[in-house]
């Protein structure tokens, strides 16, 4: 709280021409006119601000953001996924660090794929906050965000497979630049970020289908089938989200098989663990 109050006070003093972020008492204490924000210091000296008033103003300023997002963030950190994320982040960063050593001869695109996995993991944080704070549910129950986040994992697997496959099958002088694939991957992450920012405002609801439910069977048809004895739950995953989940398992197996083959092809048996 003290740091926040000092930071806000510094903004007022360093940028006297703008009063957009300054609480009323800040402007009064610093001698800033409310109408045109022109400094009007008495005797060319700054008056000491009241610390208690500063804390009150800072609290008032922060309250404009609400507490829902803060509570949602805390909730994400305490659930099982959040605990695993915190425990695995440093080891994975260390893995990326050692992966970049020249002696490992890691394909450039494959290395980028492993790095891209961080975007998938990090994307689950704002996704979880949005689903909890806006819809009051978990990320697993929000189909359009769940599927979108899992799509980033698919992009990761594809980058790893293509990178190691190219390293084994294409001569170095014939390799095509990988920037197009990298740009496409970053574009996918940007699209998901845009969906996070605009989805609720565009009318996406808690159980809206990922990719508009492409391939979903009509509910009436499903319920008419003789072996269906229960109605579909409201949080049932759409066909696209199921496909992403199902395929990501096999994509990872293909990726690890490609890495195994690369270890034999390059003569670096350390890749086998």
Kinemage of the C-alpha trace (Angstrom):
@kinemage 1
@onewidth
@group {chain A} dominant
@subgroup {mainchain}
@vectorlist {calphas} color= white
{ca unk a 1} P 0.000 0.000 0.000
{ca unk a 2} L 2.841 2.414 0.826
{ca unk a 3} L 4.528 1.676 -2.470
{ca unk a 4} L 1.300 2.302 -4.337
{ca unk a 5} L 0.698 5.633 -2.616
{ca unk a 6} L 4.256 6.811 -3.273
{ca unk a 7} L 4.013 5.736 -6.909
{ca unk a 8} L 0.785 7.660 -7.442
{ca unk a 9} L 2.225 10.723 -5.731
{ca unk a 10} L 5.269 10.560 -7.997
{ca unk a 11} L 3.050 10.483 -11.065
{ca unk a 12} L 1.377 13.691 -9.927
{ca unk a 13} L 4.689 15.474 -9.344
{ca unk a 14} L 6.503 14.199 -12.439
{ca unk a 15} L 3.580 14.723 -14.810
{ca unk a 16} L 1.929 17.938 -13.569
{ca unk a 17} L 0.222 18.509 -16.899
{ca unk a 18} L -2.117 15.558 -16.411
{ca unk a 19} L -4.604 15.101 -13.593
{ca unk a 20} L -6.324 12.034 -15.027
{ca unk a 21} L -4.799 9.672 -12.469
{ca unk a 22} L -4.535 11.992 -9.487
{ca unk a 23} L -7.124 11.817 -6.680
{ca unk a 24} L -8.562 15.143 -5.610
{ca unk a 25} L -6.522 15.418 -2.420
{ca unk a 26} L -3.295 14.749 -4.345
{ca unk a 27} L -3.993 17.718 -6.601
{ca unk a 28} L -4.927 19.846 -3.618
{ca unk a 29} L -1.827 18.940 -1.610
{ca unk a 30} L 0.539 19.296 -4.615
{ca unk a 31} L -0.993 22.622 -5.587
{ca unk a 32} L -2.397 21.484 -8.930
{ca unk a 33} L -5.365 23.345 -10.325
{ca unk a 34} L -8.356 21.101 -10.937
{ca unk a 35} L -9.308 22.950 -14.108
{ca unk a 36} L -6.057 23.142 -16.053
{ca unk a 37} L -3.610 21.216 -13.849
{ca unk a 38} L -1.056 24.048 -13.826
{ca unk a 39} L 1.341 23.912 -10.855
{ca unk a 40} L 0.706 26.641 -8.298
{ca unk a 41} L 3.209 26.042 -5.552
{ca unk a 42} L 3.216 28.452 -2.638
{ca unk a 43} L 6.596 30.156 -2.138
{ca unk a 44} L 8.014 27.788 -4.788
{ca unk a 45} L 8.019 24.941 -2.252
{ca unk a 46} L 6.157 21.633 -2.068
{ca unk a 47} L 3.828 21.120 0.862
{ca unk a 48} L 4.210 17.850 2.752
{ca unk a 49} L 1.357 15.438 1.997
{ca unk a 50} L -0.557 13.830 4.809
{ca unk a 51} L 0.429 10.106 4.821
{ca unk a 52} L -2.984 9.050 6.139
{ca unk a 53} L -4.740 10.931 3.353
{ca unk a 54} L -2.360 9.459 0.820
{ca unk a 55} L -3.210 5.944 1.966
{ca unk a 56} L -6.940 6.729 1.826
{ca unk a 57} L -6.652 8.108 -1.696
{ca unk a 58} L -4.579 5.146 -2.865
{ca unk a 59} L -7.146 2.727 -1.453
{ca unk a 60} L -9.916 4.638 -3.199
{ca unk a 61} L -7.968 4.530 -6.459
{ca unk a 62} L -7.377 0.769 -6.281
{ca unk a 63} L -11.015 0.104 -5.363
{ca unk a 64} L -12.015 1.225 -8.841
{ca unk a 65} L -10.532 -2.022 -10.152
{ca unk a 66} L -12.800 -4.141 -7.931
{ca unk a 67} L -11.825 -7.216 -5.957
{ca unk a 68} L -13.289 -9.928 -8.198
{ca unk a 69} L -10.148 -10.270 -10.302
{ca unk a 70} L -7.906 -10.331 -7.237
{ca unk a 71} L -10.013 -13.060 -5.639
{ca unk a 72} L -10.031 -15.021 -8.897
{ca unk a 73} L -6.245 -14.753 -9.172
{ca unk a 74} L -5.856 -16.026 -5.612
{ca unk a 75} L -8.245 -18.881 -6.353
{ca unk a 76} L -6.177 -19.906 -9.385
{ca unk a 77} L -3.027 -19.988 -7.286
{ca unk a 78} L -4.568 -22.246 -4.650
{ca unk a 79} L -6.186 -24.897 -6.835
{ca unk a 80} L -4.351 -28.041 -7.945
{ca unk a 81} L -3.445 -26.702 -11.399
{ca unk a 82} L -2.050 -23.504 -9.885
{ca unk a 83} L 0.088 -25.451 -7.409
{ca unk a 84} L 1.514 -27.660 -10.165
{ca unk a 85} L 2.180 -24.575 -12.284
{ca unk a 86} L 4.156 -22.907 -9.515
{ca unk a 87} L 6.120 -26.086 -8.784
{ca unk a 88} L 7.027 -26.797 -12.417
{ca unk a 89} L 7.820 -23.305 -13.696
{ca unk a 90} L 11.419 -23.029 -12.449
{ca unk a 91} L 12.425 -26.564 -13.548
{ca unk a 92} L 11.009 -25.895 -17.007
{ca unk a 93} L 12.843 -22.568 -17.269
{ca unk a 94} L 16.033 -24.420 -16.365
{ca unk a 95} L 15.225 -26.984 -19.061
{ca unk a 96} L 14.870 -24.200 -21.648
{ca unk a 97} L 18.152 -22.668 -20.503
{ca unk a 98} L 20.147 -25.874 -20.963
{ca unk a 99} L 18.249 -26.671 -24.167
{ca unk a 100} L 19.799 -23.613 -25.809
{ca unk a 101} L 23.391 -24.865 -25.396
{ca unk a 102} L 25.039 -25.253 -28.785
{ca unk a 103} L 26.320 -28.695 -27.931
{ca unk a 104} L 22.767 -30.018 -27.859
{ca unk a 105} L 22.269 -29.005 -31.509
{ca unk a 106} L 18.590 -28.339 -30.945
{ca unk a 107} L 16.708 -27.449 -34.140
{ca unk a 108} L 15.750 -23.779 -34.106
{ca unk a 109} L 12.060 -24.394 -34.748
{ca unk a 110} L 11.921 -27.223 -32.212
{ca unk a 111} L 13.541 -25.010 -29.592
{ca unk a 112} L 10.987 -22.318 -30.340
{ca unk a 113} L 8.248 -24.909 -29.884
{ca unk a 114} L 9.451 -25.785 -26.398
{ca unk a 115} L 9.591 -22.084 -25.567
{ca unk a 116} L 6.087 -21.580 -26.970
{ca unk a 117} L 4.768 -24.008 -24.371
{ca unk a 118} L 5.214 -21.201 -21.837
{ca unk a 119} L 2.530 -19.216 -23.681
{ca unk a 120} L 0.126 -22.132 -23.322
{ca unk a 121} L 0.831 -22.438 -19.611
{ca unk a 122} L 0.689 -18.702 -18.979
{ca unk a 123} L -2.532 -18.386 -20.981
{ca unk a 124} L -4.329 -20.536 -18.438
{ca unk a 125} L -3.831 -17.830 -15.787
{ca unk a 126} L -5.886 -15.031 -17.382
{ca unk a 127} L -8.278 -17.657 -18.747
{ca unk a 128} L -8.884 -19.035 -15.266
{ca unk a 129} L -9.281 -15.540 -13.821
{ca unk a 130} L -11.792 -14.608 -16.522
{ca unk a 131} L -13.890 -17.731 -16.102
{ca unk a 132} L -13.927 -17.420 -12.318
{ca unk a 133} L -14.396 -13.661 -12.121
{ca unk a 134} L -16.866 -13.256 -14.998
{ca unk a 135} L -18.750 -16.544 -15.126
{ca unk a 136} L -18.169 -17.996 -11.644
{ca unk a 137} L -16.952 -21.346 -13.020
{ca unk a 138} L -13.633 -23.086 -13.611
{ca unk a 139} L -11.714 -23.002 -16.881
{ca unk a 140} L -12.537 -26.666 -17.535
{ca unk a 141} L -16.255 -25.772 -17.588
{ca unk a 142} L -15.895 -22.857 -20.038
{ca unk a 143} L -15.747 -24.558 -23.417
{ca unk a 144} L -14.673 -21.673 -25.676
{ca unk a 145} L -11.773 -20.657 -23.419
{ca unk a 146} L -10.858 -24.234 -22.565
{ca unk a 147} L -10.599 -25.188 -26.219
{ca unk a 148} L -8.756 -21.982 -27.106
{ca unk a 149} L -6.110 -22.540 -24.451
{ca unk a 150} L -5.670 -26.183 -25.489
{ca unk a 151} L -5.168 -25.037 -29.082
{ca unk a 152} L -1.950 -23.357 -27.963
{ca unk a 153} L -0.735 -26.750 -26.725
{ca unk a 154} L -1.448 -28.206 -30.160
{ca unk a 155} L 0.598 -25.408 -31.745
{ca unk a 156} L 3.467 -26.281 -29.389
{ca unk a 157} L 3.412 -29.947 -30.388
{ca unk a 158} L 3.269 -29.111 -34.096
{ca unk a 159} L 6.271 -26.783 -33.819
{ca unk a 160} L 8.324 -29.425 -32.009
{ca unk a 161} L 7.437 -32.150 -34.537
{ca unk a 162} L 8.144 -29.968 -37.581
{ca unk a 163} L 11.373 -28.646 -36.090
{ca unk a 164} L 12.914 -32.042 -35.328
{ca unk a 165} L 11.551 -33.609 -38.493
{ca unk a 166} L 13.114 -30.891 -40.627
{ca unk a 167} L 16.432 -31.283 -38.810
{ca unk a 168} L 16.584 -34.964 -39.757
{ca unk a 169} L 15.198 -34.922 -43.285
{ca unk a 170} L 16.301 -31.653 -44.880
{ca unk a 171} L 19.944 -30.702 -45.555
{ca unk a 172} L 21.081 -27.580 -43.753
{ca unk a 173} L 21.536 -25.585 -46.952
{ca unk a 174} L 18.017 -26.451 -48.183
{ca unk a 175} L 16.093 -25.587 -45.046
{ca unk a 176} L 13.430 -22.950 -45.464
{ca unk a 177} L 13.308 -20.023 -43.044
{ca unk a 178} L 11.134 -20.854 -40.062
{ca unk a 179} L 9.921 -17.320 -39.420
{ca unk a 180} L 6.622 -17.951 -41.203
{ca unk a 181} L 5.749 -20.815 -38.861
{ca unk a 182} L 6.858 -18.767 -35.872
{ca unk a 183} L 4.736 -15.830 -37.011
{ca unk a 184} L 1.723 -18.102 -37.470
{ca unk a 185} L 2.194 -19.506 -33.957
{ca unk a 186} L 2.474 -16.049 -32.425
{ca unk a 187} L -0.593 -15.024 -34.438
{ca unk a 188} L -2.537 -17.894 -32.886
{ca unk a 189} L -1.525 -16.751 -29.411
{ca unk a 190} L -2.500 -13.173 -30.287
{ca unk a 191} L -5.898 -14.357 -31.523
{ca unk a 192} L -6.524 -16.155 -28.249
{ca unk a 193} L -5.467 -13.051 -26.300
{ca unk a 194} L -7.902 -10.975 -28.353
{ca unk a 195} L -10.643 -13.489 -27.604
{ca unk a 196} L -9.908 -13.166 -23.885
{ca unk a 197} L -10.196 -9.387 -24.075
{ca unk a 198} L -13.279 -9.140 -26.266
{ca unk a 199} L -15.134 -12.450 -25.888
{ca unk a 200} L -17.476 -11.534 -23.017
{ca unk a 201} L -18.247 -8.198 -24.640
{ca unk a 202} L -19.106 -9.929 -27.920
{ca unk a 203} L -21.664 -12.120 -26.205
{ca unk a 204} L -19.663 -15.271 -25.482
{ca unk a 205} L -21.246 -16.941 -22.481
{ca unk a 206} L -19.960 -19.390 -19.917
{ca unk a 207} L -20.845 -22.448 -21.987
{ca unk a 208} L -20.468 -21.086 -25.510
{ca unk a 209} L -18.878 -23.670 -27.796
{ca unk a 210} L -15.283 -23.448 -28.985
{ca unk a 211} L -15.130 -22.702 -32.735
{ca unk a 212} L -18.906 -22.251 -32.556
{ca unk a 213} L -19.299 -25.984 -31.918
{ca unk a 214} L -18.127 -27.041 -35.390
{ca unk a 215} L -19.159 -30.676 -35.887
{ca unk a 216} L -21.530 -30.847 -32.910
{ca unk a 217} L -24.567 -33.072 -33.335
{ca unk a 218} L -27.973 -31.479 -32.662
{ca unk a 219} L -29.080 -32.056 -29.087
{ca unk a 220} L -32.487 -33.363 -30.174
{ca unk a 221} L -30.845 -35.963 -32.383
{ca unk a 222} L -28.489 -37.126 -29.638
{ca unk a 223} L -31.300 -37.497 -27.119
{ca unk a 224} L -33.347 -39.512 -29.617
{ca unk a 225} L -30.696 -42.215 -29.854
{ca unk a 226} L -31.806 -45.400 -28.069
{ca unk a 227} L -28.638 -45.786 -26.002
{ca unk a 228} L -28.736 -42.236 -24.617
{ca unk a 229} L -30.445 -42.319 -21.216
{ca unk a 230} L -29.342 -38.937 -19.792
{ca unk a 231} L -29.578 -35.403 -21.045
{ca unk a 232} L -26.318 -33.747 -21.966
{ca unk a 233} L -24.973 -31.589 -19.083
{ca unk a 234} L -24.754 -27.863 -19.678
{ca unk a 235} L -20.959 -27.916 -19.345
{ca unk a 236} L -20.423 -30.751 -21.817
{ca unk a 237} L -17.389 -30.190 -24.020
{ca unk a 238} L -17.980 -29.433 -27.683
{ca unk a 239} L -16.639 -31.630 -30.473
{ca unk a 240} L -13.784 -29.176 -31.304
{ca unk a 241} L -12.619 -29.114 -27.665
{ca unk a 242} L -12.784 -32.893 -27.408
{ca unk a 243} L -10.823 -33.151 -30.658
{ca unk a 244} L -8.130 -30.797 -29.335
{ca unk a 245} L -7.857 -32.845 -26.120
{ca unk a 246} L -7.765 -36.163 -27.934
{ca unk a 247} L -5.284 -35.097 -30.583
{ca unk a 248} L -2.892 -33.352 -28.175
{ca unk a 249} L -2.097 -36.674 -26.496
{ca unk a 250} L -1.055 -38.275 -29.790
{ca unk a 251} L 0.694 -35.099 -30.933
{ca unk a 252} L 2.885 -35.248 -27.837
{ca unk a 253} L 3.666 -38.927 -28.465
{ca unk a 254} L 4.641 -38.107 -32.046
{ca unk a 255} L 6.795 -35.227 -30.806
{ca unk a 256} L 8.634 -37.392 -28.282
{ca unk a 257} L 9.132 -40.116 -30.909
{ca unk a 258} L 10.628 -37.482 -33.190
{ca unk a 259} L 13.007 -36.381 -30.416
{ca unk a 260} L 14.002 -40.020 -29.834
{ca unk a 261} L 14.759 -40.484 -33.524
{ca unk a 262} L 16.718 -37.229 -33.525
{ca unk a 263} L 18.953 -38.542 -30.748
{ca unk a 264} L 19.869 -41.546 -32.877
{ca unk a 265} L 20.228 -39.487 -36.045
{ca unk a 266} L 22.475 -36.889 -34.424
{ca unk a 267} L 24.438 -39.351 -32.296
{ca unk a 268} L 23.533 -37.454 -29.129
{ca unk a 269} L 22.106 -40.209 -26.929
{ca unk a 270} L 21.502 -37.766 -24.089
{ca unk a 271} L 18.187 -36.886 -25.697
{ca unk a 272} L 16.890 -40.264 -24.575
{ca unk a 273} L 17.157 -39.223 -20.933
